[in-house]
């Protein structure tokens, strides 16, 4: 089937009402969960082929999180889909007011290559739970994972319910020309702008999960050993190819040298003396990104790492010291295993600095100063983040994950994801056994007027 045929069949299927019963949605989620468990080994192998991820990392960061989201939605979809009663104002007596979640309809999910399984199946779980049909478009840069996604979805669902379209830019462009009821996109800011331009043509609502240069602040009160350990984990996970990885470090000048030493120790402790020969250390997705990242490394500023292997597309965990805002590494989102370290002396510097930068997807603060923590979380604008840790805020179904401004719009995970793929109808159910006359002409400005003023004040 071509794209037009798939979309036409999905429109017909949705209009039939087949996806609306909550029982059907839960059955489909269970079917998908069973298939993910069935193909767990093959998923891990695909992630290794595309990104060099070890079995452990593939399960921890992708398959395991997918199973968690599916299980969460299976448990809670019935409650999420129920109508939500709200108070009714006295002038509307006698009536009942409620909000009813309704699926958008035919949805498009476009996913990236860096976490290709997680960032495809997670939003799909939310779309199914909310009662939609979906066309899934995985990235061409992760072909092995795209193929296992295609196998799983084809085995689980008929194409009129969920379909997979593979391919590259040509297929992306063709999909964006079509009218969907909702679009969910995860990827770069540049492509996100194109997605928004196309959805604007049809006034289609969209969620954009983008990226940006996410700062990691280390103040003078931070527990430096623990900070270095957690920052090294978050920065070099998936070889730095994580949208919420700490992009750069803002370290207080008084503790910078000690922090750099701790980071270097942690890199060796976590990845060994020769990370390029560590079987659990992955690779850069392709030659284009490998060459781009190598061009961001200034050899004169390398204090750890710097080694690379063009045969395996690997770059060792690298630390750059004495970095300035004019360096190449600070001109774009890094999206790789390079950690530039800058210094600051006062938080007022940071507030002024970040106010002039595009709003990042994440911000991390390592501090033991409760007043400072409160101040940073209030004054800085960013999608989400952690205090005294990195990355893990996205690994929960109990709160939404998303960006703000240049780092995206909208959010998902758990109930927030269900709501993202739903339109919340506001409904007043007016009773017929009585009808207050004050709103009808001819207006009685005496008694009814006084009552109206009383009710509406």
C-alpha positions as CSV (number, residue, x, y, z in Angstrom):
1,X,0.0,0.0,0.0
2,X,1.2,3.5,-0.8
3,X,0.9,6.4,1.7
4,X,-2.4,7.7,0.2
5,X,-3.9,4.2,0.5
6,X,-2.7,3.7,4.0
7,X,-4.1,7.1,5.1
8,X,-7.4,6.5,3.4
9,X,-7.8,3.1,5.0
10,X,-6.9,4.5,8.5
11,X,-9.5,7.3,8.1
12,X,-12.2,4.8,7.2
13,X,-11.1,2.6,10.1
14,X,-11.1,5.4,12.7
15,X,-14.5,6.7,11.4
16,X,-15.9,3.2,12.0
17,X,-15.4,3.7,15.7
18,X,-13.3,0.5,16.0
19,X,-10.5,2.3,18.1
20,X,-12.8,3.9,20.6
21,X,-13.7,1.1,23.0
22,X,-11.2,1.2,26.0
23,X,-11.2,-2.6,26.0
24,X,-9.9,-2.6,22.4
25,X,-7.2,-0.1,23.3
26,X,-5.9,-2.2,26.2
27,X,-6.0,-5.4,24.1
28,X,-3.8,-3.7,21.5
29,X,-1.4,-2.4,24.1
30,X,-1.1,-5.9,25.6
31,X,-0.5,-7.3,22.1
32,X,2.3,-4.8,21.5
33,X,3.9,-5.5,24.9
34,X,3.9,-9.3,24.2
35,X,5.6,-8.7,20.8
36,X,8.3,-6.5,22.4
37,X,9.0,-9.2,24.9
38,X,9.0,-11.8,22.1
39,X,11.5,-9.8,20.0
40,X,13.7,-8.5,22.9
41,X,16.8,-10.3,21.6
42,X,16.3,-9.1,18.1
43,X,15.7,-5.5,19.3
44,X,19.0,-5.6,21.2
45,X,20.8,-6.9,18.2
46,X,19.4,-4.2,16.0
47,X,20.4,-1.5,18.5
48,X,23.9,-2.9,18.5
49,X,24.1,-2.9,14.7
50,X,22.9,0.7,14.4
51,X,24.6,2.4,17.4
52,X,26.9,-0.2,19.0
53,X,24.7,-0.4,22.1
54,X,25.4,-3.3,24.4
55,X,22.6,-5.6,25.4
56,X,22.5,-4.1,28.9
57,X,22.3,-0.5,27.7
58,X,19.8,-1.3,25.0
59,X,17.5,-2.8,27.5
60,X,18.1,-0.2,30.2
61,X,17.6,2.8,27.9
62,X,15.2,1.5,25.3
63,X,13.4,-1.9,25.5
64,X,13.0,-1.7,29.3
65,X,11.6,1.8,29.2
66,X,9.2,0.8,26.4
67,X,7.9,-2.1,28.5
68,X,7.4,0.2,31.5
69,X,5.4,2.7,29.4
70,X,3.2,0.0,27.9
71,X,2.5,-1.6,31.3
72,X,1.7,1.8,32.8
73,X,-0.7,2.6,30.0
74,X,-2.4,-0.9,30.2
75,X,-3.0,-0.3,33.9
76,X,-4.3,3.3,33.6
77,X,-5.9,3.8,30.2
78,X,-9.4,3.0,31.5
79,X,-9.0,5.8,34.1
80,X,-7.4,8.2,31.7
81,X,-10.2,7.7,29.1
82,X,-13.1,8.3,31.6
83,X,-14.9,11.6,31.6
84,X,-13.6,14.0,34.2
85,X,-16.3,15.9,36.2
86,X,-15.8,19.5,37.0
87,X,-17.9,21.9,39.1
88,X,-20.8,23.7,37.5
89,X,-21.4,27.4,38.1
90,X,-24.7,28.2,39.9
91,X,-26.2,30.2,37.0
92,X,-26.1,27.0,35.0
93,X,-28.3,25.1,37.5
94,X,-29.5,22.4,36.9
95,X,-26.7,20.7,34.8
96,X,-23.6,18.6,35.1
97,X,-20.2,19.6,33.6
98,X,-17.5,17.3,32.5
99,X,-14.5,16.9,30.2
100,X,-14.3,14.0,27.8
101,X,-11.0,12.9,26.3
102,X,-11.4,12.1,22.6
103,X,-8.8,10.8,20.2
104,X,-7.6,13.1,17.5
105,X,-7.9,10.4,14.8
106,X,-5.3,9.7,12.2
107,X,-1.8,10.5,13.7
108,X,1.7,10.6,12.4
109,X,4.7,9.6,14.6
110,X,8.1,10.5,13.2
111,X,11.0,9.2,15.3
112,X,14.8,9.8,15.4
113,X,17.9,7.5,15.1
114,X,19.5,8.1,18.5
115,X,17.0,6.1,20.6
116,X,15.2,4.6,17.7
117,X,13.1,1.9,19.4
118,X,12.2,3.9,22.6
119,X,11.3,7.1,20.7
120,X,9.1,5.2,18.3
121,X,7.2,2.8,20.5
122,X,6.7,5.1,23.5
123,X,4.6,7.7,21.6
124,X,2.9,4.9,19.8
125,X,1.8,3.4,23.1
126,X,0.3,6.8,24.1
127,X,-1.4,7.1,20.7
128,X,-3.0,3.7,21.0
129,X,-4.1,4.3,24.5
130,X,-5.8,7.5,23.5
131,X,-7.7,5.7,20.7
132,X,-6.0,6.9,17.6
133,X,-4.7,5.2,14.4
134,X,-1.1,5.8,13.6
135,X,1.4,5.9,10.8
136,X,4.9,5.4,12.2
137,X,8.0,6.7,10.4
138,X,11.3,5.5,11.9
139,X,14.6,7.0,10.9
140,X,16.6,5.9,7.9
141,X,19.8,6.3,9.9
142,X,18.9,3.3,12.1
143,X,17.9,0.8,9.5
144,X,18.2,-2.4,11.6
145,X,16.0,-1.0,14.3
146,X,13.5,0.4,11.7
147,X,13.3,-3.1,10.3
148,X,12.5,-4.8,13.6
149,X,9.9,-2.1,14.3
150,X,8.3,-2.8,11.0
151,X,8.3,-6.6,11.8
152,X,6.7,-6.0,15.2
153,X,4.0,-3.6,14.1
154,X,3.2,-5.6,11.0
155,X,2.8,-8.7,13.1
156,X,0.6,-6.9,15.7
157,X,-1.7,-4.7,13.8
158,X,-3.4,-4.4,10.4
159,X,-2.2,-1.3,8.4
160,X,-5.6,0.4,8.7
161,X,-4.9,0.7,12.5
162,X,-1.1,1.1,12.7
163,X,1.3,1.1,9.7
164,X,5.0,1.6,9.2
165,X,6.5,3.7,6.4
166,X,10.3,3.3,6.0
167,X,12.7,5.3,3.9
168,X,14.4,8.6,4.0
169,X,13.9,12.2,3.1
170,X,11.6,11.5,0.2
171,X,9.2,9.5,2.4
172,X,9.4,12.1,5.1
173,X,8.5,14.9,2.7
174,X,5.6,12.8,1.2
175,X,4.1,12.2,4.6
176,X,4.3,15.8,5.7
177,X,2.4,16.8,2.5
178,X,-0.6,14.8,3.8
179,X,-3.2,16.0,6.2
180,X,-3.2,14.2,9.5
181,X,-5.2,15.0,12.6
182,X,-2.1,15.1,14.8
183,X,1.7,14.9,14.3
184,X,4.3,13.8,16.8
185,X,7.9,14.5,15.9
186,X,11.1,13.9,17.6
187,X,14.4,15.1,16.1
188,X,16.5,18.2,15.3
189,X,15.4,21.8,15.5
190,X,15.9,22.3,11.7
191,X,13.7,19.4,10.8
192,X,11.2,20.4,13.5
193,X,10.8,23.8,11.8
194,X,9.9,22.0,8.5
195,X,7.4,19.8,10.3
196,X,5.7,22.9,11.9
197,X,5.6,24.7,8.5
198,X,3.8,21.7,7.0
199,X,1.4,21.2,9.9
200,X,0.5,24.9,9.8
201,X,-0.8,24.5,6.3
202,X,-3.5,22.2,7.6
203,X,-3.8,23.7,11.0
204,X,-2.8,20.3,12.4
205,X,-1.8,20.2,16.1
206,X,1.7,18.9,16.8
207,X,4.1,17.9,19.5
208,X,7.7,18.6,18.8
209,X,10.4,17.0,20.9
210,X,13.6,18.8,19.8
211,X,17.0,19.4,21.5
212,X,19.5,22.1,22.1
213,X,22.5,22.9,24.2
214,X,21.5,21.7,27.7
215,X,23.7,23.3,30.4
216,X,25.0,21.5,33.5
217,X,25.8,23.8,36.3
218,X,28.3,22.8,39.1
219,X,28.4,25.3,41.9
220,X,31.0,25.6,44.7
221,X,28.9,23.5,47.2
222,X,28.5,20.5,44.9
223,X,29.7,17.1,46.0
224,X,32.2,16.9,43.2
225,X,33.0,13.2,43.2
226,X,29.3,12.3,43.0
227,X,28.7,15.1,40.5
228,X,31.5,13.9,38.2
229,X,30.2,10.3,38.4
230,X,26.7,11.2,37.4
231,X,27.7,13.8,34.8
232,X,30.0,11.3,33.1
233,X,27.2,8.8,33.0
234,X,24.7,11.2,31.5
235,X,27.1,12.8,29.0
236,X,28.6,9.7,27.5
237,X,25.6,7.5,27.6
238,X,24.9,6.3,24.0
239,X,28.2,8.1,23.1
240,X,26.6,11.5,23.9
241,X,23.9,11.0,21.3
242,X,21.1,11.8,23.8
243,X,18.8,14.8,23.4
244,X,18.9,15.5,27.1
245,X,22.6,14.8,27.6
246,X,24.5,17.6,29.4
247,X,25.8,19.6,26.4
248,X,28.4,21.7,28.3
249,X,29.5,22.3,31.9
250,X,29.3,25.6,33.7
251,X,31.6,25.0,36.7
252,X,32.3,27.5,39.5
253,X,35.8,28.8,39.1
254,X,36.8,27.9,42.6
255,X,36.2,24.2,42.1
256,X,36.9,23.8,38.4
257,X,40.3,22.2,38.6
258,X,39.1,19.7,41.2
259,X,36.0,18.9,39.1
260,X,38.0,18.3,35.9
261,X,40.3,15.9,37.8
262,X,37.3,14.0,39.1
263,X,35.7,13.8,35.7
264,X,38.9,12.4,34.2
265,X,39.0,9.8,37.0
266,X,35.4,8.8,36.4
267,X,35.9,8.4,32.6
268,X,38.7,5.9,33.3
269,X,36.7,4.2,36.1
270,X,33.5,3.8,34.0
271,X,35.0,3.2,30.5
272,X,38.5,1.9,31.2
273,X,41.9,3.0,30.1
274,X,41.0,2.4,26.5
275,X,37.3,3.2,25.9
276,X,37.5,2.4,22.2
277,X,38.1,-1.2,23.1
278,X,35.3,-1.3,25.7
279,X,32.7,-3.7,24.4
280,X,29.9,-1.7,26.2
281,X,30.9,1.6,24.5
282,X,29.0,2.4,21.4
283,X,29.7,4.3,18.2
284,X,28.6,7.4,16.3
285,X,25.7,6.7,14.1
286,X,27.3,7.4,10.7
287,X,30.3,9.0,8.9
288,X,28.7,12.3,8.5
289,X,28.2,12.8,12.3
290,X,31.6,11.3,13.1
291,X,33.3,13.8,10.8
292,X,31.3,16.7,12.3
293,X,32.2,15.7,15.9
294,X,35.8,15.3,15.1
295,X,35.8,18.9,13.7
296,X,34.5,20.2,17.1
297,X,37.5,18.9,19.0
298,X,40.3,21.4,19.5
299,X,43.4,19.3,20.3
300,X,44.9,22.2,22.3
301,X,42.1,22.1,24.8
302,X,41.8,18.3,25.2
303,X,42.4,17.2,28.8
304,X,41.0,13.7,28.5
305,X,40.2,11.5,25.5
306,X,40.4,12.9,22.0
307,X,41.1,9.6,20.4
308,X,38.9,8.4,17.5
309,X,38.7,5.4,15.1
310,X,37.3,6.2,11.7
311,X,36.9,2.4,11.0
312,X,34.5,1.8,13.9
313,X,33.1,5.4,14.0
314,X,34.1,5.7,17.6
315,X,35.2,8.8,19.5
316,X,36.6,8.3,23.1
317,X,34.9,10.2,25.9
318,X,36.5,13.6,25.5
319,X,36.9,16.6,27.9
320,X,37.8,20.1,26.7
321,X,39.0,22.7,29.3
322,X,39.5,26.4,28.9
323,X,36.6,26.6,26.5
324,X,35.1,29.9,25.4
325,X,31.8,30.8,23.8
326,X,33.7,31.5,20.6
327,X,34.9,27.9,20.2
328,X,33.4,25.8,17.5
329,X,32.1,23.3,20.1
330,X,29.9,26.0,21.6
331,X,28.2,27.0,18.3
332,X,25.9,24.1,17.9
333,X,24.4,21.2,19.8
334,X,27.2,18.7,20.3
335,X,25.2,15.4,20.3
336,X,28.4,13.4,20.9
337,X,30.9,12.4,23.5
338,X,32.6,15.8,23.9
339,X,32.3,17.7,27.2
340,X,33.4,21.4,27.1
341,X,33.9,23.0,30.5
342,X,33.4,26.7,31.0
343,X,33.6,28.6,34.3
344,X,31.6,31.2,36.1
345,X,32.0,33.3,39.2
346,X,28.4,34.4,40.0
347,X,25.0,33.1,39.3
348,X,23.9,36.5,38.0
349,X,26.3,35.8,35.1
350,X,24.5,32.5,34.5
351,X,21.1,34.0,34.5
352,X,22.1,36.7,32.1
353,X,23.9,34.2,29.9
354,X,21.1,31.7,29.7
355,X,18.5,34.4,29.1
356,X,20.2,35.2,25.8
357,X,20.5,31.6,24.7
358,X,17.8,29.4,23.1
359,X,15.8,27.7,25.7
360,X,17.3,24.2,26.3
361,X,15.5,20.9,26.5
362,X,17.2,20.1,29.9
363,X,19.1,21.9,32.6
364,X,21.1,20.2,35.4
365,X,22.3,21.7,38.7
366,X,24.7,20.2,41.1
367,X,24.5,22.0,44.4
368,X,23.9,21.6,48.1
369,X,22.5,25.1,48.5
370,X,18.7,24.8,48.8
371,X,18.2,28.5,48.2
372,X,20.3,28.4,45.1
373,X,18.4,25.4,43.8
374,X,15.1,27.1,44.3
375,X,16.4,30.2,42.6
376,X,17.7,28.4,39.5
377,X,14.6,26.4,39.0
378,X,12.5,29.5,39.2
379,X,14.6,31.9,37.1
380,X,15.9,29.7,34.3
381,X,13.6,28.6,31.4
382,X,14.1,25.0,30.1
383,X,12.1,21.9,29.3
384,X,12.9,19.8,32.4
385,X,15.9,18.5,34.3
386,X,17.5,17.2,37.5
387,X,19.0,18.4,40.7
388,X,22.2,16.6,41.5
389,X,21.7,14.1,38.6
390,X,21.4,13.9,34.9
391,X,19.1,12.5,32.3
392,X,16.9,10.4,34.6
393,X,13.9,12.8,34.6
394,X,12.7,11.4,31.3
395,X,12.6,7.8,32.7
396,X,9.2,8.0,34.4
397,X,5.6,7.7,33.3
398,X,4.4,9.7,36.2
399,X,5.3,13.1,34.7
400,X,5.5,14.6,31.3
401,X,8.7,15.0,29.3
402,X,9.0,17.8,26.7
403,X,10.7,21.0,25.7
404,X,9.9,24.7,25.6
405,X,10.5,27.3,23.0
406,X,13.4,26.3,20.7
407,X,13.6,22.9,22.4
408,X,10.1,21.9,21.5
409,X,6.4,22.1,22.4
410,X,4.1,19.7,24.1
411,X,5.0,16.7,26.2
412,X,4.4,13.0,26.6
413,X,4.8,10.0,28.9
414,X,2.0,8.4,30.9
415,X,-1.1,10.5,31.4
416,X,0.5,13.5,29.8
417,X,1.2,11.4,26.7
418,X,-2.4,10.2,26.7
419,X,-3.6,13.8,26.9
420,X,-1.2,14.8,24.2
421,X,-2.9,12.4,21.7
422,X,-6.4,13.5,22.9
423,X,-8.7,16.4,22.5
424,X,-10.4,17.2,25.8
425,X,-14.0,18.1,25.0
426,X,-15.8,20.4,27.5
427,X,-19.4,19.4,27.8
428,X,-22.4,20.7,29.8
429,X,-25.2,18.3,30.3
430,X,-28.2,20.5,31.0
431,X,-31.2,19.0,32.7
432,X,-34.7,19.4,31.3
433,X,-36.8,19.2,34.4
434,X,-36.4,22.9,35.1
435,X,-35.4,26.0,33.2
436,X,-34.4,29.3,34.9
437,X,-36.0,32.2,32.9
438,X,-33.6,35.0,33.7
439,X,-31.5,34.6,30.5
440,X,-34.4,35.0,28.1
441,X,-35.8,38.1,26.6
442,X,-37.7,40.2,27.5
443,X,-35.3,40.8,30.3
444,X,-36.6,41.4,33.8
445,X,-34.2,44.0,35.3
446,X,-35.8,43.8,38.7
447,X,-35.6,40.5,40.6
448,X,-33.8,38.6,37.8
449,X,-31.3,41.4,37.4
450,X,-30.4,41.3,41.1
451,X,-30.1,37.5,41.0
452,X,-27.8,37.7,37.9
453,X,-25.5,40.2,39.6
454,X,-25.5,38.0,42.7
455,X,-24.6,34.8,40.8
456,X,-21.9,36.4,38.6
457,X,-20.0,38.3,41.2
